[in-house]
C-alpha cells in the first residue's frame, strides 16, 4: 500500500487542544475531560514495554475503527462507554470511575506470561500455572491474569484476585468484571475463528458510571490483544516455531531481537519497521472486519480539528 510510506511524515504524535477541557496524556491516547464525557483522541503512537517508541501510519484510525466494531458487536454482552465517534480517530465516551486494575484473559501461554514462566516465575496471580507447558500451548480453559493499572511511564504489575478484592475493588464489582471479561473473550474468540484467526489473549478495562460497571478504553484491537493466523498454529506449535502474529507483539519481538526488553533506552524505529507494522495492522483489520481498510491520508491533526468543529465538539 503506497499510502503507508507517504503517510510517514503526517502521523499523529500528539494532539493539543486546550479548548477541549482538562487534558490527560496516555501512552497512545490524548484524553480531554468535559463534565460527564471524555473526548478520546487516538494518536498514531506505538508503545511497548511501557516506552513510547514513535508512530505508525494509520494506527490510530485502525485502532478506533476496530474498537468501534467490537463495541457495537458486544454491547449486548457488556455495556460500554461509547457515545459517538466524530472522527475516525476520536471517540466521545462516558466518563467513568476507572477500576485500578486491568483484567487480562489468556487462552494460551505466550508473550510476557511465557517469558516469566520459562524463567521459573509462577504463582504471581494467586494460582499456579501447570508445570511442563510448552511455548504457545493452549490452556484447557482461559485464565485471568490481572495487573495493576499504572500511571503513564510506570510499569503494570501482576496482582492476585485476593489482593484486588482486599481493598482495591469491591468483590461483587470485580466478579462482574471477571464475568464480562470471560464472556467478551469467548465472543471474540468465536468471531476470530470464523475469520481464520485465533484471539490468543486480550486485556479489558472497566469503570463505574451511575453504579453500573461498563467496559472502557478499547477491546480486541491489535494493541490490546494478540491474534495469530489459525491455519499456521498446529504446524508452528509442533515445531516450536513462533506463531504468525498480526498484532503489537511484532514490535516487542523486534525490540527483544535488538536487546531491549524495557530497561534503558529503546532503539529508534526505522521507517521499514513502521511500515511493516502498519501493514500487519491493516492485514488484521481486513481479515477481522471482513472489508478493505480505507486509509485517510494527509495531516491527521488538521482533519481531526475540522471534524470536531463540524460536530460541535468543544465549541
N, C-alpha and C positions, 0 to 999 in steps of 0.2 A: 504494500500500500504506500504509494508515493507521498501521500499526505502526512505520514508519520515523520519522515525526515524534515519535511517543510515546516512542520509544527514545532520542531525543537526550540526555536527562539521565542515562541509565543506561549509556552506552557505557563500555567498559573502557579507561581511560587508562593505568593501571599496575596491577601485581599484586605485592603484597609478601607474602612468607611465609617468614620466617626458618627455620621448621622443615623446609623442603623442601631445604635444602642451600645450597651456595655459589651466589651469585646473579650472573648476568651480564645486563646490560640491553642489548638491541639496539635498532634503530630501531623495530621492530614487536613483537618477542618479548621475554618475560622468561624466561630460561633458568636452571634450577636443577640443579646438578650433584650427582649421588649415585653414588659408586663408578663403575660402568661404564655408567650411564644418565644421561640428561638429561630433565628434565621441562620441556617447551617450552609455555609459555602464550602464545598468540597474542592480543595485545591488539587493540583497535579503532583503534589509532594509524595515521595515514597519514603517509608521508614522501615528499618529492620534493626533488631537488637537494641531498640529504644534510641536509635540515632536517626535523625532525618538526613537522608542521603542526597537528595536532589529532586528532580521532577521527571515524570514520564508523560509523553504526549498522550492526550485524551484520557488520562487515567481518571480524572475527576468526573468526566462525563460518563465513563463506563461504570464506575462505582455507583454513581447516583442512579443511573438507569436500571442497573441490576437490583439495587436496593428497592427502588420503586416497584419493580416487577415482583419481587418477593413479598414486600409488604402487602401488595394488593392480593397476591395469591394466598397469603396466610392469615389475613385479618379475621377469618372465622375461627382460627385456632387460638390466636392470642391478639388482644388489642394492641395497637401500636401508636406511635406519636405523630404520624404524618397528617398534616393539614393540606398542604398544596406544594407544587413544585413550579415556581415561576421561571426557572431556567434549568437546562439540563445538568447544571452543577449546583443547584440550590434547592434546599428543602425548607419549607416553613413547618415547624414542628411544635407540638405542645411542650411547654416547659415542665419538666418532671423533677422530683427529688430523686436523684440518681442513687441506686444501690451501690455501696462502696466495693462491690466485687463483680467480676466477670464470670459468667457461667460458661465453661468450655466443655463441649461434648466431643468425645473421641470414639470413632468406630474402629480405629487401627492404631497400633503403636508405631509412631513415626515422629519426625520432626524433633522438637525440643524434648518431648517425653522420651523418645528413643535415646537421644543423646544422654539424658540423665540416667535412664535405665541401664544403658550399656556401661556407664561409669559406676554402677552399683548403688545409685541413689533410688530409694524406694520408700513408700510409706508417707511421703510428704503431703498427701491428700487425705490422710486418715485411714487408709486401707492399703493393703499390699497388692501389687500387681503380680500375677503368677510368674513363677520362675521359668527360665529356659524359653522365653519367647524369641522369635526372630524379628529382624527389622521388617516393618510394614505388615506384620501379621495382624489379621482381623481378630478383634475381641469377640467372645461369644455373645456379648451384649454391649451396647455403647456404655462408656463410663463417663462420669462427671469429674473434671479436674479443675475446680475453680481457682481463680487467682485474685489477688488484691488489685484494685484499680488505682494505679499510681499516677501522680501528677506528671505533667509533661517534663521529660528529661530524667525521670526516675524509673526504676525497674518494677514491673509487676512481679509479685512473689506468690508461689504456691500457698494455698491455705486449705485447711480441712473444713468439712461441714460443721463439726462441733465448734470450731473456732468462729465460724461465721455466725451461728445462732447463739453464741455466748456473748451477746452484746452488740454485734455489728448489724445484724438483720433479724427481725422477728421471725421465729421459726415457721409460722404459718405463711408468711410472705415468701420466705426462701423456699419453702416446699412448693408453693405455687410457681415460683421461678423455675425450679427444677422440672416440674411437670411441663410447663410451657416449653422449656428448652428441649426436652426429650421428644415432645410431640412435633415441634418445629423441625428438629433434626430428622425425624422419621419421614416427615413430608418432603423435606429437602432431598433426602437420600432416594426416595421413590421417584421423584421427578428427575433427578440427575440420572438415575439408572435408565429411565426411558429415553434419555438423550445420549446414552453411551458414555456416561461419566460416573465416577464414584465421588460422592461427597464424603470425604475422609474424616474431617473434623471441622469444628467451627466454634466461634465464640458469640455469646449473646450478652447484651447489656440491658438492664431493666431499670425502671423508675416508677415512682408513685405519682399519680395525678388524681386528686379528689378521692383518696383512699383506694384507688384502683391500680393494680400492677399492670404496667404496659411495657412493651418492647420498644427500646430506643436505639439510637445510633444507626447501625446498618445490619442487615442479615444476609448471609450466604453470598457475600461478594468475594472476589479473589484476594482481598486484603484481610478479611475476617475468617476465611475458610480455606481449606485445602481441597483441591479437585485433582483426580487422576483420570487418565483415559482407561475406561473399563476393560476393553479387549486386550490391553497390554499387561494387565495386572498379574495374571497367573504365571505367564512366562517370565516376567521380570522378578516376581517374588521367588519362584523356584530357582532362579539363577542368582539370587541375592543381588540383583541389579536395582539401581534407583528407579523409581516409578516415573512415568512420563507425566509431568506436572503442568498444570495451567493455572498458576496462582503465584502468590508472593514468595513462596518457598524458593523459587528460582533465584531471586535476588539474594536470599540468605545463603544459598549454596554458592553463588558467585563470590560472595564475601568470604565465606569459610575457605574456599579454594585459594583465596589471597591472604589467608592468615588472620582474618578478622572475625571475631565472634562476640563483639560487644565491648571489649576493653581497648582503650587507646583511641586512635583516630582512624575512621574508616577510609578505605581507598576512594578516590574520586570516581564517579560513574563516567564511563566512556559513552560517547554517542551510540556506539554499537549495542551496549547492554541496555541503554534506554530504549532504543528502537526494538530490540529483541523482546523486552518485557512488554512493551506496548503491543507487539504482535501477538504475544501469548494471551494477554488480557482480552484483546479483540477476538481471538480464536475462541476463548472460553465464552465470551458474550454471545457469539453467533451460535455455538453449539448449545449452550444452556437455554437461551431465549428462543432460538429457532428462527432468527431473522438476521438480515445483514445489518452490521453496525454502520450507522451513518455519521461519520465524524464531522464535527462543526469546526472548521478551520479558522484561523485568524486569532486576533487579540482577545483572549478569554476575559480579561478584566473589563474591557470596554463592552463586550457583549453582555456580561452579567449586569453591569451598571444600567445598560439600556433596558434590559428585561425587567429589572427590579423597578425602575422608574415607570415603565409601561404598566406594570402590575400594581402600581401604587404602594409598593413596599418601602417603608422608611420615609415616605413623603409626609 
